[in-house]
């Protein structure tokens, strides 16, 4: 197996660390909040208020299941418009109460079903991109597994973006890339090499701000969040929004 194939398989593995495990391990006093106040709750998006090293924060993440039952409940980690609107509701609440926002991303992409389109999937994602770009609080995003397309970016317009070392982040799946370019989805690994979707390549290109080692993962994650929350907390509201704007504008 090639190195790129190994990384993709690890990013997609059913036993990949989940956002609920991360929240339970490195945060305290987590209170989960539900619903988008428009239609329903989406269990592919987990979010609420917690404390990180004593500081109140808002935590939002995309949950995948470890088995078929959990995946059916979370739609295989593919959020619906309701999930993105729930996430945005929690981010705007965080802004109101001056809480930093920390997001964890693991999705192949937003749910592509007809009911999602009927309820405004594209608008929901676009609204998140717009609103996140102007949040007046620090925002940190971590790609924990797959970071696929706009479905991932809708939670990743952040001041700082990090990836776990065996995560991938791209505009579409390598299978989709291969199918479009060569009409042959079996050329996945070749496509993945061209896409430079691994953490080391994206860090080299300055797309992300750092790579988090998966050895002693939770300690490394805590250290990364602590250092960057301290740095970002020293910035004014205007500086935070300007830094975020410049970060994405350079691409």
C-alpha positions as CSV (number, residue, x, y, z in Angstrom):
1,X,0.0,0.0,0.0
2,X,1.3,3.5,-0.9
3,X,1.8,6.1,1.7
4,X,-1.0,8.3,0.4
5,X,-3.4,5.3,0.4
6,X,-2.5,4.5,4.0
7,X,-3.2,8.1,5.0
8,X,-6.6,8.2,3.3
9,X,-7.6,4.9,4.8
10,X,-6.6,6.1,8.3
11,X,-8.5,9.4,7.8
12,X,-11.6,7.4,6.9
13,X,-11.2,4.6,9.4
14,X,-14.3,3.6,11.4
15,X,-12.3,3.8,14.6
16,X,-11.0,7.4,13.9
17,X,-11.2,9.6,16.9
18,X,-14.6,11.2,17.1
19,X,-15.6,14.7,18.2
20,X,-17.6,13.3,21.1
21,X,-14.4,11.5,22.3
22,X,-12.4,14.7,21.9
23,X,-14.9,16.8,23.8
24,X,-15.1,14.3,26.6
25,X,-11.3,14.1,26.9
26,X,-10.0,17.6,26.7
27,X,-13.0,19.8,27.7
28,X,-15.0,20.0,30.9
29,X,-18.6,20.9,31.8
30,X,-19.9,20.3,28.3
31,X,-23.5,21.2,27.8
32,X,-24.8,20.1,24.4
33,X,-27.2,22.3,22.6
34,X,-29.7,21.1,19.9
35,X,-31.6,22.3,17.0
36,X,-31.4,25.1,14.4
37,X,-34.6,26.8,15.6
38,X,-36.0,26.5,12.1
39,X,-36.6,22.8,11.3
40,X,-35.0,20.1,13.4
41,X,-31.8,18.8,15.0
42,X,-29.0,17.2,13.0
43,X,-26.9,14.7,14.9
44,X,-24.1,14.9,12.4
45,X,-23.3,18.2,14.1
46,X,-22.4,18.2,17.8
47,X,-22.2,21.5,19.6
48,X,-22.5,23.3,22.8
49,X,-20.8,25.2,25.6
50,X,-17.8,23.8,27.5
51,X,-14.7,24.9,29.5
52,X,-11.2,24.5,28.2
53,X,-8.6,24.9,30.9
54,X,-11.2,26.9,32.9
55,X,-12.1,29.2,30.0
56,X,-15.7,29.1,28.6
57,X,-15.7,28.2,24.9
58,X,-18.1,27.0,22.2
59,X,-17.3,23.7,20.7
60,X,-18.8,22.4,17.4
61,X,-17.8,19.3,15.5
62,X,-18.9,16.9,12.8
63,X,-19.7,13.4,14.3
64,X,-19.2,10.2,12.3
65,X,-20.2,6.8,13.7
66,X,-18.0,3.9,14.6
67,X,-20.6,1.3,13.4
68,X,-23.5,1.2,11.0
69,X,-26.1,2.1,13.6
70,X,-24.2,5.2,14.6
71,X,-23.5,6.2,11.0
72,X,-27.2,6.0,10.1
73,X,-27.9,8.2,13.1
74,X,-25.3,10.8,12.0
75,X,-25.8,10.3,8.3
76,X,-22.2,9.1,7.9
77,X,-20.9,12.4,9.1
78,X,-22.6,14.4,6.2
79,X,-24.4,17.4,7.7
80,X,-27.7,18.7,6.4
81,X,-28.7,22.3,6.2
82,X,-30.2,22.0,9.7
83,X,-26.8,21.0,11.0
84,X,-25.0,24.0,9.4
85,X,-27.7,26.3,10.7
86,X,-27.3,24.8,14.2
87,X,-23.6,25.4,14.0
88,X,-24.1,29.0,12.9
89,X,-26.6,29.6,15.7
90,X,-24.1,28.4,18.3
91,X,-21.3,30.5,16.7
92,X,-23.4,33.7,16.8
93,X,-24.3,32.9,20.4
94,X,-20.6,32.5,21.2
95,X,-20.0,35.9,19.6
96,X,-22.7,37.5,21.7
97,X,-21.2,36.2,25.0
98,X,-17.5,36.6,23.9
99,X,-16.6,32.9,23.8
100,X,-13.9,31.6,21.5
101,X,-15.2,29.0,18.9
102,X,-13.4,25.7,18.4
103,X,-14.5,23.4,15.6
104,X,-13.6,19.8,14.7
105,X,-14.1,18.7,11.1
106,X,-14.5,15.2,9.8
107,X,-16.7,14.8,6.8
108,X,-16.6,13.6,3.2
109,X,-18.9,16.5,2.4
110,X,-22.3,17.9,3.0
111,X,-25.3,15.6,2.5
112,X,-26.1,15.6,-1.2
113,X,-29.7,14.3,-1.0
114,X,-32.7,16.0,-2.6
115,X,-34.2,16.9,0.8
116,X,-31.1,18.8,1.7
117,X,-31.2,20.7,-1.5
118,X,-34.9,21.4,-1.0
119,X,-34.1,22.9,2.4
120,X,-31.2,25.1,1.1
121,X,-28.0,23.2,1.5
122,X,-26.0,25.6,-0.7
123,X,-27.4,28.7,1.0
124,X,-26.7,27.2,4.5
125,X,-23.1,26.6,3.6
126,X,-22.6,29.9,2.0
127,X,-24.2,31.7,5.0
128,X,-21.7,30.0,7.3
129,X,-18.8,31.1,5.2
130,X,-20.0,34.6,5.2
131,X,-20.9,34.8,8.9
132,X,-17.7,33.0,10.1
133,X,-15.5,35.4,8.2
134,X,-16.9,38.2,10.3
135,X,-17.1,36.6,13.8
136,X,-15.7,39.0,16.5
137,X,-14.2,36.1,18.6
138,X,-11.2,33.8,18.1
139,X,-12.0,30.8,15.9
140,X,-9.8,27.7,15.7
141,X,-10.6,24.7,13.4
142,X,-9.0,21.3,13.5
143,X,-9.4,18.8,10.6
144,X,-9.5,15.4,12.4
145,X,-10.2,13.0,9.6
146,X,-11.7,13.9,6.2
147,X,-12.1,17.6,5.3
148,X,-14.2,17.4,2.2
149,X,-15.4,20.3,0.0
150,X,-17.6,23.1,1.2
151,X,-19.2,20.8,3.7
152,X,-15.9,21.0,5.7
153,X,-15.1,24.6,4.9
154,X,-18.5,25.6,6.4
155,X,-16.9,25.0,9.8
156,X,-13.3,25.9,9.0
157,X,-13.3,29.7,8.2
158,X,-11.0,30.2,11.2
159,X,-8.2,32.3,12.4
160,X,-6.1,29.2,12.8
161,X,-6.6,25.9,10.9
162,X,-4.8,22.7,12.0
163,X,-4.8,19.1,10.8
164,X,-4.1,15.8,12.6
165,X,-1.2,14.2,10.8
166,X,-3.3,11.5,9.2
167,X,-6.1,13.7,8.1
168,X,-6.9,14.9,4.6
169,X,-8.4,18.2,3.3
170,X,-9.5,18.9,-0.2
171,X,-12.0,20.5,-2.5
172,X,-13.5,17.0,-3.4
173,X,-12.7,13.4,-2.8
174,X,-9.8,11.9,-4.7
175,X,-12.3,9.4,-6.3
176,X,-14.3,12.3,-7.6
177,X,-11.2,14.0,-8.9
178,X,-10.1,10.9,-10.7
179,X,-13.6,10.3,-12.2
180,X,-13.8,13.9,-13.5
181,X,-10.2,14.1,-14.8
182,X,-9.7,10.5,-16.2
183,X,-13.2,9.0,-16.0
184,X,-11.7,6.4,-13.7
185,X,-12.3,6.5,-10.0
186,X,-9.9,3.6,-9.4
187,X,-7.0,6.1,-9.9
188,X,-7.8,7.5,-6.5
189,X,-4.2,7.4,-5.1
190,X,-2.8,9.0,-8.2
191,X,-5.4,11.8,-7.9
192,X,-4.6,12.2,-4.2
193,X,-0.9,12.8,-5.0
194,X,-1.8,15.5,-7.5
195,X,-4.3,17.2,-5.1
196,X,-1.7,17.5,-2.3
197,X,-4.4,16.8,0.3
198,X,-2.3,15.5,3.1
199,X,-1.3,17.5,6.2
200,X,2.4,17.8,5.4
201,X,1.7,19.1,1.8
202,X,-0.9,21.6,3.0
203,X,1.4,22.8,5.7
204,X,4.2,23.3,3.2
205,X,1.8,25.4,1.0
206,X,0.7,27.4,4.0
207,X,-2.9,26.3,3.6
208,X,-2.9,25.2,7.3
209,X,-1.2,26.6,10.3
210,X,0.2,23.4,11.8
211,X,0.1,19.6,11.9
212,X,-0.8,17.8,15.2
213,X,1.0,14.5,15.9
214,X,-1.3,11.6,16.7
215,X,1.1,10.2,19.1
216,X,-0.1,11.4,22.5
217,X,-2.9,13.0,20.5
218,X,-4.9,14.6,23.3
219,X,-1.9,16.2,25.0
220,X,-0.8,17.6,21.6
221,X,-4.3,18.8,20.9
222,X,-4.6,20.5,24.3
223,X,-1.2,22.2,23.9
224,X,-2.0,23.5,20.4
225,X,-5.4,24.9,21.4
226,X,-3.9,26.4,24.6
227,X,-1.1,28.2,22.8
228,X,-3.3,29.5,20.0
229,X,-6.2,30.6,22.2
230,X,-3.7,32.6,24.3
231,X,-2.3,34.2,21.1
232,X,-5.7,35.0,19.6
233,X,-7.2,36.3,22.8
234,X,-4.7,39.2,22.8
235,X,-6.2,40.4,19.5
236,X,-9.0,43.0,19.2
237,X,-12.2,42.2,17.4
238,X,-11.1,44.2,14.4
239,X,-7.7,42.4,14.3
240,X,-9.4,39.0,14.5
241,X,-11.7,39.7,11.5
242,X,-8.9,41.3,9.5
243,X,-6.5,38.4,10.2
244,X,-9.1,35.9,9.2
245,X,-9.9,37.9,6.0
246,X,-6.2,38.1,5.0
247,X,-5.7,34.4,5.8
248,X,-8.2,33.3,3.3
249,X,-7.8,36.1,0.8
250,X,-4.2,35.0,0.1
251,X,-5.5,31.7,-1.5
